[in-house]
């Protein structure tokens, strides 16, 4: 290998994300827009064939409303796209589902988690071999385990080491895709208030407490700085698709025991892939550790105490919130207000792998960044890519027939599909990504300031964020809880 080739091999290569597909069923119209316009067109043509005149006035509310719903934008969406969100919100409001209060008298059913909403059906299963907590979702038919991860600061590594680690992480994701039994993978990086226990333990082991002025001053600094600091915790959740692994589960004995055996096999493979990528697993989380993570998400003020006293808050039966109040664009739990942002657009231009540094390294804000990866089977991915290609080409042909000019956005979307097909042919996996950021603060004005800071950091990372509305409770469960919940 020549010196020039060696230099190129150690260079950090930029990457580019695929654009969010915006192709509709016909001429760029979504299915909801198409059906809405069809209703309006039906009313209009009926009035024409029946003689017009006064019938135009009688039917005008129908076709004018259809046109307004299909084309009038509000908040970055067409009006028709707000209809299901607002309808579900009204339905939940009438049904009293926006508020949750823990029942302190009636005990929870054994093995269930004390969580609000549709997460109340989640159940726990303790793996007898590893001691890990496995969370069963009977509705989504998944079984989830969570592993803690330690890693060096990526931004402090040289470009060659960064490129090597990026390639290693790509092999980890390829392993997940090849399995065919993984429903979702959730990577969560959260900031939690530090209890100061780490500094205190270091001083207890290495410090010399001889009542001298330097020792007293240093001990006072540790006592003041510890609770005011923050630390970053990273977890990866692995959700087994029980339906896809039905044959293997039956071969392992069936039931929860068989599902746990199959998930344990996936855990072993995944752990080996993580170590090969120089990501050090700290162990699969036990029920007590999962309980602390859930309690800290809903009650951030209790997180330092839970960390200092490792013998409290270790029960999943009491790890949920005491009270939850959901509003249109935020969520209020025990000791904090929360809001969830959706990463609506990833960088459109080429960026280097550390592009999220402004967002992840923002200090003084309690937030959880979650990346939900949904692997797609190779045959399904190939079929979907072919369908997208045919749809894009047919749309281009229709636009050419009516004389509509082809724009750069549609050309770029077609190029993205071609690139995905090339990557799939080369043996890479296809994953669908969903990025969420859950922001927490003790007061509403502090929450608004934190959201503004996160949005500015996202701009620096070349990402576009949108605040979710009408679904904050469900989005918070997906973003802040390491349970591989769908949005």
C-alpha positions in Angstrom: 0.0 0.0 0.0 1.4 3.4 -1.0 1.7 6.3 1.4 -1.2 8.1 -0.4 -3.4 5.0 -0.1 -2.5 4.7 3.6 -3.4 8.4 4.2 -6.8 7.9 2.5 -7.5 4.8 4.5 -7.1 6.7 7.7 -9.1 9.7 6.7 -12.6 10.2 8.1 -15.1 10.0 5.3 -18.3 12.1 5.3 -21.7 10.5 5.1 -25.1 11.6 3.7 -28.6 10.7 4.9 -31.5 9.8 2.7 -34.2 12.4 2.6 -37.6 11.9 4.2 -39.8 10.4 1.4 -42.5 12.7 0.4 -43.9 10.9 -2.6 -47.7 10.4 -2.6 -50.0 7.9 -4.2 -50.4 10.2 -7.3 -48.7 13.4 -8.4 -47.2 13.9 -4.9 -50.5 13.7 -3.1 -50.7 11.6 0.0 -53.5 9.0 0.4 -55.4 11.3 2.8 -55.1 14.3 0.4 -56.2 12.1 -2.6 -59.3 10.8 -0.8 -60.2 14.3 0.4 -60.0 15.7 -3.1 -61.9 12.8 -4.5 -64.8 13.6 -2.1 -64.7 17.2 -3.2 -64.5 16.3 -6.9 -67.5 13.9 -6.5 -69.6 16.7 -4.9 -68.6 19.2 -7.6 -69.3 16.8 -10.6 -72.6 15.8 -9.0 -73.7 19.4 -8.9 -72.6 19.9 -12.6 -74.5 16.9 -13.9 -77.6 17.8 -11.9 -77.9 21.2 -13.5 -75.6 23.5 -11.5 -77.1 26.7 -10.4 -78.2 26.5 -6.8 -76.5 23.1 -6.4 -73.1 24.7 -6.7 -74.0 26.8 -3.6 -75.4 23.8 -1.7 -72.3 21.7 -2.4 -69.7 24.5 -2.1 -69.0 23.8 1.6 -68.1 20.2 0.7 -65.7 20.8 -2.2 -64.3 24.1 -0.7 -63.6 22.3 2.6 -62.0 19.4 0.7 -59.6 21.7 -1.2 -58.7 23.6 2.1 -58.1 20.4 4.0 -55.9 19.0 1.2 -53.8 22.0 0.4 -53.9 24.5 3.3 -50.7 24.1 5.4 -50.7 24.7 9.2 -47.6 24.2 11.3 -45.7 22.4 8.5 -48.5 20.0 7.8 -51.6 20.0 5.6 -54.9 20.4 7.5 -56.0 16.8 6.6 -52.9 15.5 8.4 -54.0 17.2 11.6 -57.4 15.5 11.6 -56.3 12.1 13.1 -54.0 13.8 15.6 -56.7 16.2 16.8 -59.4 13.5 16.7 -57.3 11.2 18.9 -56.6 14.0 21.2 -60.3 14.9 21.6 -61.1 11.2 22.1 -58.5 10.9 24.9 -59.7 14.1 26.5 -63.3 13.0 26.6 -62.2 9.6 28.0 -60.1 11.2 30.7 -56.9 9.6 29.5 -54.8 12.8 29.8 -54.3 12.4 33.5 -52.9 9.5 35.5 -52.8 9.0 39.2 -51.2 6.0 40.8 -53.5 3.8 42.8 -51.8 3.6 46.1 -54.3 1.2 47.7 -54.9 -1.5 45.1 -51.7 -3.5 44.4 -50.5 -3.9 40.8 -50.9 -7.4 39.2 -47.8 -9.4 39.8 -45.1 -9.0 37.1 -46.5 -5.8 35.6 -44.9 -2.4 35.4 -46.4 0.6 37.2 -46.5 2.7 34.0 -49.3 4.9 32.7 -51.1 4.6 29.4 -50.7 1.7 27.1 -47.3 0.9 28.8 -49.3 -0.4 31.8 -49.6 -3.8 30.0 -45.8 -4.3 30.0 -44.6 -7.2 32.1 -41.2 -8.2 33.5 -39.4 -11.5 33.2 -36.1 -12.2 35.0 -33.7 -14.3 33.0 -32.5 -17.0 35.3 -29.1 -17.4 33.6 -28.0 -13.8 33.2 -30.2 -12.1 35.8 -31.2 -9.5 33.2 -34.6 -7.9 33.1 -36.6 -8.8 30.0 -39.6 -6.5 29.4 -42.5 -8.1 27.5 -44.9 -6.1 25.4 -48.0 -8.3 24.8 -49.5 -5.8 22.3 -46.5 -5.3 20.1 -45.3 -9.0 20.7 -41.8 -8.0 21.7 -39.3 -9.0 24.4 -36.7 -6.3 25.3 -33.4 -6.4 27.2 -31.2 -3.3 28.0 -27.4 -3.2 28.1 -25.3 -0.4 29.5 -22.4 0.9 27.3 -19.2 2.7 28.1 -17.1 4.3 25.4 -14.4 6.9 25.0 -15.3 10.4 23.9 -15.6 10.1 20.1 -14.8 13.7 19.4 -11.4 13.4 21.2 -10.2 10.5 19.0 -8.1 11.0 15.9 -9.7 10.7 12.5 -8.3 7.2 11.8 -9.6 5.9 15.1 -13.0 7.5 14.4 -13.2 5.9 11.0 -12.4 2.5 12.5 -15.0 2.9 15.1 -17.6 4.0 12.6 -16.9 0.9 10.5 -17.2 -1.2 13.6 -20.6 0.2 14.5 -21.7 -0.4 10.9 -20.9 -4.1 11.4 -22.9 -4.1 14.6 -26.0 -2.8 12.8 -25.4 -5.2 9.9 -25.5 -8.0 12.5 -28.8 -6.8 13.7 -30.2 -6.7 10.2 -29.0 -10.2 9.3 -30.7 -11.7 12.4 -34.2 -11.2 11.1 -35.6 -11.6 14.6 -34.9 -8.1 16.0 -37.9 -5.8 15.9 -36.1 -2.6 17.0 -32.9 -1.3 18.5 -32.9 1.8 20.7 -29.8 3.8 21.5 -30.4 6.2 24.4 -27.9 8.8 25.6 -29.1 10.8 28.5 -27.8 13.3 31.0 -28.6 12.7 34.6 -27.9 14.8 37.7 -24.7 13.6 39.3 -25.0 12.7 43.0 -21.3 13.4 43.6 -20.8 9.8 44.7 -18.0 9.2 42.1 -15.9 12.2 43.4 -16.6 11.2 47.0 -15.5 7.6 46.3 -12.3 8.8 44.6 -11.5 11.1 47.5 -12.1 8.3 50.0 -9.7 6.0 48.1 -7.0 8.5 47.1 -7.4 11.6 49.3 -5.5 12.4 52.4 -7.9 13.9 55.0 -5.3 15.3 57.4 -7.4 18.4 58.3 -4.9 20.6 56.4 -6.0 23.7 54.5 -5.7 22.0 51.0 -7.5 18.9 52.2 -10.4 20.8 53.7 -10.7 23.1 50.6 -10.7 20.1 48.2 -13.3 18.3 50.3 -15.6 21.3 50.3 -15.2 21.6 46.5 -16.2 18.0 46.1 -19.3 18.5 48.2 -20.4 21.6 46.3 -19.5 20.5 42.8 -20.8 16.9 43.0 -24.6 17.5 43.2 -24.4 20.4 40.7 -22.7 18.3 38.0 -24.1 15.9 35.5 -23.0 12.7 33.8 -23.9 11.0 30.6 -25.3 7.4 30.5 -25.7 5.3 27.4 -27.8 2.3 27.0 -28.8 0.1 24.0 -32.1 -1.8 24.1 -32.7 -4.9 22.0 -36.3 -5.9 21.2 -37.0 -9.5 20.0 -39.8 -9.9 17.5 -41.8 -12.8 19.0 -43.7 -13.4 15.8 -40.6 -13.5 13.6 -38.9 -15.9 16.0 -41.9 -18.1 16.6 -40.2 -21.2 15.1 -37.1 -20.8 17.2 -39.2 -20.1 20.3 -41.2 -23.4 19.8 -37.9 -25.2 19.4 -36.6 -23.8 22.7 -39.7 -25.0 24.6 -42.2 -22.3 23.8 -43.7 -19.6 26.1 -41.7 -17.0 27.9 -38.9 -19.5 28.7 -38.4 -20.2 25.0 -38.6 -16.5 24.1 -36.0 -15.7 26.8 -33.7 -18.4 25.4 -33.9 -16.9 21.9 -33.4 -13.4 23.1 -30.4 -14.6 25.2 -28.9 -15.9 21.9 -29.4 -12.5 20.3 -27.9 -10.8 23.4 -24.7 -13.0 23.2 -24.3 -12.2 19.5 -24.9 -8.5 20.0 -22.5 -8.3 22.9 -19.8 -9.9 20.8 -20.4 -7.5 18.0 -20.2 -4.5 20.5 -16.9 -5.7 21.8 -15.5 -6.1 18.3 -16.5 -2.4 17.7 -14.6 -1.4 20.9 -17.8 -0.6 22.8 -17.6 -2.0 26.3 -20.9 -3.4 27.6 -21.2 -2.9 31.4 -23.8 -5.8 31.6 -27.4 -6.3 30.9 -29.5 -4.3 33.2 -31.2 -6.1 36.2 -34.7 -5.3 37.2 -33.4 -2.9 39.9 -31.3 -1.0 37.4 -34.2 -0.8 34.9 -36.5 0.4 37.8 -34.0 3.2 38.6 -33.9 4.3 35.0 -37.7 4.5 34.7 -38.0 6.3 38.0 -35.3 8.8 37.1 -37.1 9.6 33.8 -40.4 10.4 35.5 -38.9 11.9 38.7 -35.5 13.5 37.9 -35.3 15.1 41.3 -35.1 11.6 42.9 -32.2 10.5 40.6 -29.3 11.7 42.8 -30.8 10.0 45.9 -31.4 6.7 44.0 -27.8 6.8 42.9 -26.4 7.5 46.3 -28.5 4.8 48.0 -28.4 1.7 45.8 -30.8 -0.2 48.0 -33.9 2.0 47.3 -36.0 2.3 44.2 -35.1 -1.2 43.0 -38.6 -2.5 42.4 -40.3 -2.4 39.0 -43.7 -2.6 40.7 -43.2 1.0 42.1 -40.9 2.5 39.4 -43.6 4.4 37.6 -44.8 8.0 38.2 -47.2 9.0 40.9 -49.0 11.5 38.8 -48.9 12.5 35.1 -50.7 15.4 33.4 -50.5 15.6 29.6 -51.2 18.9 27.7 -51.1 19.6 23.9 -47.3 20.2 23.7 -45.8 19.1 27.0 -46.0 16.5 29.9 -45.9 17.1 33.6 -44.8 14.3 35.9 -43.8 14.0 39.5 -41.0 16.6 39.7 -40.5 17.9 36.2 -42.1 19.2 33.0 -41.1 17.4 29.7 -41.4 18.0 26.0 -40.3 15.7 23.2 -38.8 16.9 19.9 -38.7 14.9 16.7 -35.7 15.1 14.4 -37.8 15.7 11.3 -34.9 16.1 8.9 -31.4 14.8 9.1 -28.5 16.6 7.4 -29.1 17.0 3.7 -25.5 17.6 2.8 -22.5 15.4 3.6 -21.5 15.5 7.2 -18.8 13.7 9.3 -19.9 11.0 11.8 -19.5 13.4 14.8 -22.1 15.9 13.5 -24.3 15.4 16.5 -21.7 16.7 18.9 -23.4 20.2 19.4 -26.6 18.4 20.4 -25.1 15.7 22.6 -22.5 17.9 24.4 -25.0 20.7 25.4 -24.4 21.2 29.1 -26.7 22.3 31.8 -29.8 20.7 30.2 -31.4 17.5 31.3 -32.3 15.6 28.1 -32.4 12.2 26.6 -31.4 11.6 23.0 -32.9 8.4 21.5 -32.3 6.8 18.2 -34.8 4.1 17.3 -33.5 1.8 14.6 -35.9 -0.6 12.9 -34.1 -3.2 10.8 -35.8 -4.3 7.6 -35.3 -7.9 6.2 -33.3 -8.0 3.0 -36.1 -9.4 0.9 -38.6 -6.9 2.2 -36.1 -4.0 1.8 -35.5 -5.1 -1.8 -39.2 -5.2 -2.6 -39.7 -1.8 -1.0 -36.9 -0.3 -2.9 -38.3 -1.7 -6.2 -41.7 -0.3 -5.3 -40.2 3.1 -4.6 -38.3 3.2 -7.9 -41.4 2.2 -9.9 -43.4 4.8 -8.1 -40.9 7.6 -8.6 -40.4 6.7 -12.3 -44.2 6.6 -12.9 -44.7 9.9 -11.2 -42.0 11.4 -13.3 -43.7 10.0 -16.5 -47.0 11.5 -15.4 -45.5 14.9 -14.7 -43.8 14.8 -18.1 -47.1 14.1 -19.8 -48.8 17.1 -18.3 -45.7 19.3 -18.9 -44.7 19.7 -15.2 -41.0 20.4 -14.7 -38.9 17.9 -12.7 -37.4 19.5 -9.7 -34.2 18.8 -7.8 -35.9 17.4 -4.7 -37.5 14.5 -6.6 -34.2 13.8 -8.4 -32.4 13.7 -5.1 -35.0 11.3 -3.7 -34.6 9.0 -6.6 -30.8 9.1 -6.2 -31.3 8.1 -2.6 -33.3 5.1 -3.5 -30.7 4.0 -6.1 -28.0 4.4 -3.4 -30.0 2.3 -1.0 -30.3 -0.4 -3.7 -26.6 -0.3 -4.3 -25.8 -0.6 -0.5 -28.3 -3.5 -0.2 -26.7 -5.3 -3.1 -23.3 -4.8 -1.5 -24.4 -6.7 1.6 -25.3 -3.8 3.9 -28.5 -3.8 6.0 -31.3 -1.4 5.7 -32.7 0.4 8.8 -35.3 3.0 9.4 -34.2 5.7 11.9 -36.3 7.7 14.2 -34.6 10.4 16.3 -36.3 11.8 19.4 -35.1 14.3 22.1 -36.9 14.4 25.4 -36.1 17.6 27.4 -36.9 17.9 31.1 -36.9 20.8 33.5 -38.4 21.5 36.9 -40.3 24.6 35.7 -42.1 25.6 32.5 -40.0 28.6 31.8 -36.9 26.6 32.3 -38.3 24.0 30.0 -38.9 26.5 27.3 -35.4 27.9 27.6 -34.0 24.3 27.4 -36.0 23.6 24.3 -34.7 26.7 22.7 -31.1 25.7 23.5 -31.7 22.2 22.1 -33.3 23.6 18.9 -30.3 25.9 18.4 -27.9 23.0 19.0 -29.8 20.9 16.4 -29.4 23.7 13.9 -25.6 23.6 14.5 -25.8 19.8 13.9 -27.6 20.5 10.6 -30.8 18.8 11.8 -34.3 20.1 11.8 -36.4 19.4 14.9 -40.2 19.7 15.4 -42.0 19.7 18.7 -44.5 16.9 18.8 -48.1 17.8 19.8 -51.1 15.8 20.8 -49.0 12.7 21.6 -46.5 13.8 24.2 -47.2 11.0 26.6 -46.6 8.3 24.0 -43.6 10.1 22.6 -42.1 10.5 26.1 -42.4 6.8 26.7 -40.6 6.1 23.5 -37.9 8.8 24.0 -37.1 8.7 27.7 -37.7 5.1 28.6 -35.2 2.4 27.3 -38.0 0.0 26.5 -38.0 0.1 22.6 -41.4 1.6 22.6 -42.8 2.6 19.1 -44.0 6.1 18.4 
